[in-house]
Amino acid sequence: MNMIVCIKQVLDPEAPLSSLELIRRRTHWCLSPGVPFVISPFDEQAVEAALKIKDAKAAKSPSSV
């Protein structure tokens, strides 16, 4: 069995608001450099669930595909 889990980076929900700063560019807004990003907490749960299924079903790991 092969499994793929898609993940994304989001702003760190535990980061203090003082570390977030928006910078206005000509046509859009962007975050200042150094704003911390982490894997989405929901995606972390999905990865954990996939690993449990892999261990239970002896699925192939990406390195052996």
N, C-alpha and C positions, 0 to 999 in steps of 0.2 A: 504494500500500500504506500503510495506517495502522498504527501500532504504539503500544502503551501499555506502559510499564514501571512497575510499582508499586514504590515505595521506602518505607522506614520509617527513623525515627530510632532510634538505640541509644546507650547510654552510650559515650563515647569509650574504646576499649580501651587507648589510650596515656595516658590521664589517670592521674595518681598516685592511689593509694588514699586519700591524705590529703584529696583534694578531694571524696570521696564521704562523705556523712553521711546516715544515716537518721533521720527524725524520726517519733516515734510520735504518731499522732492518736488520737482516741477509738476508732475502729473499724478503722483501717488504718495502714500505714506509708507514708511518702512520702520522696522525696529532698529534701535541702535546696536552696534556690534557688542558682543558679549552677553546678550540676553540668553539665559539658559534654556535649552531644549531637552526634553526627555521623550522616551517612548510613551505613547498614550497609555494610561492605566488600563483602559479596556483592551487594548492590543496586548498588553502584558498578560492579562488573564487568558486571552486567546492562545498565546504562545504556551503558557503553562498547561492549558487543556490539551493542546496538540501534543506536547511532550508526554503527558500522561497516557494519551491514546497510543502514541508511538511505543511507549514502554510496555503497554498492555498487549498490543497487537504485533510487536516486533516489526514495525514499519522500517523502511529504508531511511537512513540518514542522508543528508545532501552530499556528504563526502563519498558515499558509496554508490551514488546514482550514475 
